[in-house]
Amino acid sequence: MSVPVEKVATRAYTVPTDQPEADGTLEWQSTTMVTAEVCAGGTTGMGWTYASRASQTVIEDLLSEVVVGSDLLGTTGIHERMVRACRNVGRPGAVSCAISAVDIALWDCKARHLGVPLADLFGRCADEVAIYGSGGFITYDESTAGAQLEQWVGDWGIPRVKIKIGEARGGRPERDLARTVFARTVIGDGVALFVDANGGYRRKQAVRMGHELADTANISWFEEPVTSDDLTGLRLVRDALEVDVTAGEYGYDEPYFAAMLTAEAVDCLQIDATRCGGYTSWLRAAALAGAHGLDISAHCAPNLHAHVCLSAPNVRHIEYFHDHHRIETMLFDGALNPEGGSLRPHLDVPGHGMIFREEIAAPYRR
């Protein structure tokens, strides 16, 4: 029986960070969340992306007319029509983020209409998924960085954490080393330490830094040692180091992931459902990585990734990113508890189980 989509609505909210933040190649003081609501069969589903207001415009001008009137149960077909509708404006970036928000909302609405949690709709193979604490911004002083690390490890019991390096596009390697050694001192030897250069280093510099970081701070995850556009460089660094080299968060479509995997550029593929085209594309990318014998890691937006990660047998963990944790905990009822180092989605409520609190979000609406 067909369930026509009756309405698609979108809004944008900009939430200031709790203090200035930066990684090796970018600085920011706020995060914008673009939401999408889909109404069908007396049920409303919600998705969102962390992007710019440009994604809101794409939803309003290009996607709504494609989605309204479509059968809610035909999520794959709707996804394909959204992609085709955006042919002349280009898929990567804000357009793919817009598709992602609507696709997530469609899946959430579908699950709620059927009265099942998203994990069961996707095909659950686990009941919980591991996370790693993520933040450690370059703008943090030792007091702030130490307090964040202690919260993750001491208060919440998360056994893996990540900090930012590559400061000034690789221009301050001595501080990168000092901050990483400091992080290791705070968390102790029993916690896995990850680093993320956000593409800040050059190829040979990344190799040298990788060896030194492994020797002095026992890192086990080196994210984007060089720009993820440089697949040859990623492969070079991966071949030279024992630690896992990872990338993929800027994947906006399946061909991006296919190229990265074919180049054998990473040890673990990162996938972001709020960027890659929603749950529909995320599941395809996860399967593609599995076919190459690789694990995957969900990039950011922890509460949106929890259910879909339960359906991927090759998932390693979710990035429990500081900014998105703040926003999702503040603006939604149903945000998941990170204590113990895993997320355990609510399997007794339909959809992703998150309820948006417009009364709290209203002051941030743009």
C-alpha positions in Angstrom: 0.0 0.0 0.0 1.4 3.4 -1.0 2.2 6.0 1.6 2.5 9.3 -0.2 4.9 11.9 1.2 2.8 15.0 2.0 5.3 17.6 3.1 9.0 18.3 3.3 10.1 21.1 5.7 13.6 22.4 6.4 15.2 24.9 8.9 18.7 26.0 9.8 20.2 26.5 13.3 23.6 28.0 14.1 24.9 27.1 17.5 28.0 28.8 18.9 30.9 26.6 20.1 31.6 26.7 23.8 34.9 28.3 22.9 36.9 29.0 19.7 37.9 25.8 18.0 40.4 24.9 15.2 42.1 21.9 13.6 45.2 22.0 11.4 43.6 23.6 8.4 40.4 25.4 9.6 39.0 27.6 12.5 35.4 28.0 13.5 33.3 29.5 16.3 29.9 28.0 15.5 28.2 25.0 13.9 25.2 25.1 11.6 22.7 22.3 11.6 20.2 22.0 8.7 17.1 19.9 9.5 14.7 18.2 7.3 11.2 16.9 8.3 9.2 14.5 6.2 5.5 14.0 6.8 3.7 10.9 5.4 0.8 8.8 6.6 0.3 10.8 9.7 3.9 10.3 10.8 6.8 12.7 10.8 10.5 11.8 10.4 13.5 14.0 10.9 17.0 14.1 9.6 19.8 16.6 9.7 23.2 17.6 8.4 26.0 19.7 9.7 26.6 22.0 6.7 25.6 25.5 5.6 22.3 27.3 4.9 23.0 26.5 1.2 21.8 23.0 1.9 18.5 24.4 3.2 18.1 26.2 -0.1 18.7 23.0 -2.1 16.0 21.2 -0.1 13.6 24.0 -0.7 14.3 24.6 -4.4 15.2 21.2 -5.7 14.4 18.3 -3.4 11.0 19.0 -2.0 9.2 18.9 -5.3 10.8 15.5 -6.1 10.0 14.0 -2.7 6.4 15.2 -2.2 4.0 12.8 -3.7 6.5 9.9 -3.7 5.8 6.6 -1.9 7.5 6.8 1.5 8.2 3.1 1.4 10.3 3.5 -1.8 13.3 5.2 -0.2 15.8 3.9 -2.7 13.8 5.3 -5.6 13.3 8.7 -3.9 17.1 8.8 -3.3 17.8 8.2 -6.9 15.4 10.9 -8.0 16.9 13.4 -5.6 20.4 12.8 -7.0 19.1 13.2 -10.6 17.3 16.4 -9.7 20.6 17.9 -8.7 22.6 17.0 -11.8 23.1 20.5 -13.1 24.2 22.0 -9.7 26.7 19.3 -8.8 26.6 16.6 -6.3 29.4 17.1 -3.8 29.3 19.5 -0.9 26.1 21.3 0.2 24.0 19.5 -2.4 24.9 16.1 -1.0 24.4 17.3 2.5 20.9 18.3 1.6 20.2 14.9 0.0 21.6 13.3 3.2 19.2 15.2 5.6 16.2 14.4 3.5 17.2 10.7 3.0 17.7 10.3 6.8 14.3 11.9 7.4 12.7 9.6 4.9 14.2 6.5 6.6 13.2 7.8 10.1 9.6 8.5 8.9 9.4 5.0 7.3 10.6 3.3 10.4 8.1 5.3 12.6 5.3 4.5 10.2 6.1 0.8 10.4 6.6 1.0 14.2 10.1 -0.3 14.3 13.5 1.1 15.3 15.8 2.0 12.4 18.3 -0.7 13.4 15.7 -3.4 12.8 14.5 -1.8 9.6 18.1 -1.9 8.3 18.8 -5.4 9.6 20.4 -5.4 13.0 23.5 -7.5 13.7 24.5 -6.0 17.0 23.0 -4.1 20.0 25.7 -1.6 20.6 28.5 0.2 18.8 31.8 1.4 20.2 32.7 5.2 20.1 35.8 7.3 20.5 36.0 10.7 22.1 36.8 13.4 19.6 37.9 17.0 20.1 41.3 18.0 21.4 41.2 21.1 19.3 44.4 23.0 18.6 43.0 26.1 20.3 42.8 24.3 23.6 45.3 25.0 26.3 46.6 22.2 28.5 44.0 22.8 31.2 41.0 22.6 28.7 42.5 19.7 26.8 43.3 17.8 30.0 39.8 18.3 31.4 38.2 17.0 28.1 40.4 13.9 28.0 39.7 13.2 31.7 36.0 13.4 31.1 36.1 11.0 28.2 38.3 8.5 29.9 37.7 9.0 33.6 34.0 10.0 33.8 32.6 8.2 30.8 35.0 5.3 30.5 35.7 5.7 26.8 38.8 3.6 26.0 39.8 5.5 22.8 40.2 9.2 22.2 41.4 11.5 19.4 43.1 14.9 19.3 43.8 17.4 16.4 47.3 17.9 15.1 48.8 19.4 12.0 48.7 22.9 13.4 49.2 25.8 10.9 49.0 23.3 8.0 51.9 21.4 9.4 53.9 24.5 10.4 54.3 23.6 14.1 55.3 20.0 14.3 57.0 20.5 17.7 53.7 21.6 19.3 51.9 18.7 17.6 54.3 16.3 19.3 54.1 18.0 22.6 50.3 18.0 22.6 50.2 14.3 21.7 52.6 13.4 24.4 50.6 15.4 26.8 47.4 13.6 25.8 49.1 10.2 26.3 50.3 11.4 29.8 46.7 12.3 30.8 45.0 9.2 29.5 47.6 6.6 30.5 48.8 3.6 28.7 45.6 1.6 28.6 43.7 3.9 26.3 44.0 4.0 22.5 45.2 7.4 21.2 44.2 8.7 17.8 45.4 11.8 15.9 43.8 13.8 13.1 45.9 16.1 10.9 43.0 17.2 8.7 45.3 17.0 5.7 47.8 19.5 7.2 51.0 17.7 6.4 53.0 17.0 3.2 53.7 13.4 2.2 57.2 12.8 3.6 56.5 15.1 6.6 53.5 12.9 7.4 55.6 9.8 7.4 58.2 11.4 9.7 55.5 12.6 12.0 53.7 9.3 12.0 56.9 7.4 13.1 57.7 10.0 15.8 54.1 10.0 17.1 54.0 6.2 17.3 57.4 6.1 19.1 56.7 8.9 21.6 53.0 8.6 22.3 52.0 5.1 20.9 49.3 6.4 18.6 47.3 3.8 16.7 45.2 5.9 14.3 46.5 8.6 11.9 43.6 10.4 10.2 44.1 12.4 7.1 47.9 12.7 7.4 47.7 14.4 4.0 44.7 15.8 2.2 42.2 13.1 1.3 42.3 14.4 -2.3 45.8 12.9 -2.5 45.1 9.2 -2.8 48.7 8.5 -3.9 50.0 10.4 -0.9 47.6 8.5 1.5 48.8 5.2 0.0 52.5 6.3 0.4 51.9 7.2 4.1 49.9 4.0 4.7 52.7 1.8 3.2 55.3 3.5 5.3 53.6 3.3 8.7 52.4 0.5 11.0 49.6 2.6 12.5 46.2 2.7 10.7 45.9 5.5 8.1 42.3 6.6 7.7 40.2 9.0 5.7 36.8 9.3 3.9 34.8 11.9 5.9 34.6 14.1 2.8 33.0 11.4 0.7 29.9 12.9 -0.9 29.0 10.0 -3.2 29.8 6.3 -3.9 32.4 6.9 -6.6 34.5 8.8 -4.1 34.7 5.8 -1.8 35.3 3.5 -4.7 38.3 5.5 -5.8 39.7 5.6 -2.3 39.3 1.9 -1.8 40.7 1.0 -5.3 43.8 3.1 -4.5 44.2 1.1 -1.3 44.7 4.5 0.4 43.3 3.7 3.9 43.2 1.0 6.6 39.7 2.0 7.8 37.2 3.9 5.7 35.3 6.8 7.4 31.8 7.4 6.2 29.5 10.3 7.2 25.7 9.8 6.7 25.1 13.5 6.9 27.4 14.1 3.9 27.5 11.1 1.7 23.8 10.9 0.7 22.2 9.7 3.9 21.6 6.2 5.1 21.0 4.9 1.6 24.5 5.8 0.4 26.1 5.1 3.8 25.0 1.5 3.6 26.3 1.2 0.1 29.7 2.6 1.1 29.9 0.2 4.1 29.2 -2.7 1.9 31.8 -1.5 -0.6 34.4 -1.3 2.2 33.5 -4.8 3.4 34.0 -6.1 -0.1 37.6 -4.8 0.1 38.1 -6.4 3.5 38.1 -3.1 5.4 36.5 -1.8 8.6 34.5 1.4 8.6 34.1 4.2 11.1 31.2 6.6 11.2 32.2 10.2 11.1 30.6 12.5 13.7 26.8 13.0 14.3 26.8 10.1 16.8 23.1 9.9 17.4 22.3 9.7 13.7 24.9 6.9 13.1 24.0 4.7 16.1 21.2 2.7 14.4 22.8 2.3 11.0 26.1 1.2 12.6 24.2 -1.7 14.2 23.5 -3.1 10.7 27.1 -3.0 9.4 29.2 -6.1 10.5 32.4 -4.3 9.5 31.8 -1.2 11.7 34.7 -0.4 14.1 33.3 2.7 15.9 31.6 6.1 15.8 33.3 9.4 16.3 31.8 11.0 19.4 32.6 14.5 18.3 32.5 17.2 20.9 30.4 19.8 18.9 27.8 17.4 17.7 27.5 15.7 21.1 26.8 19.2 22.6 24.2 20.1 19.9 22.4 16.7 19.9 22.2 16.5 23.6 21.0 20.1 23.9 18.4 20.1 21.1 17.0 16.6 21.2 15.3 14.3 23.7 16.6 10.8 23.3 20.3 11.5 22.9 22.3 8.4 23.7 24.6 8.0 26.8 28.3 7.5 25.9 29.3 6.0 29.3 31.2 2.8 28.9 32.5 3.7 25.5 29.6 2.4 23.5 26.2 3.7 22.2 23.2 1.5 22.8 20.3 2.7 20.6 16.8 2.6 22.0 15.3 -0.5 20.4 11.9 -0.1 22.0 10.9 3.1 20.1 10.5 3.5 16.4 12.8 5.4 14.1 16.1 6.8 15.5 14.3 7.7 18.7 15.3 11.4 18.7 12.7 14.1 19.4 13.6 17.6 18.4 13.0 20.4 20.9 12.0 23.4 18.9 11.5 25.5 22.0 15.2 25.1 22.9 16.4 25.4 19.3 14.4 28.5 18.4 17.0 31.1 19.5 19.5 29.5 17.2 17.3 29.5 14.1 18.6 31.5 11.2 
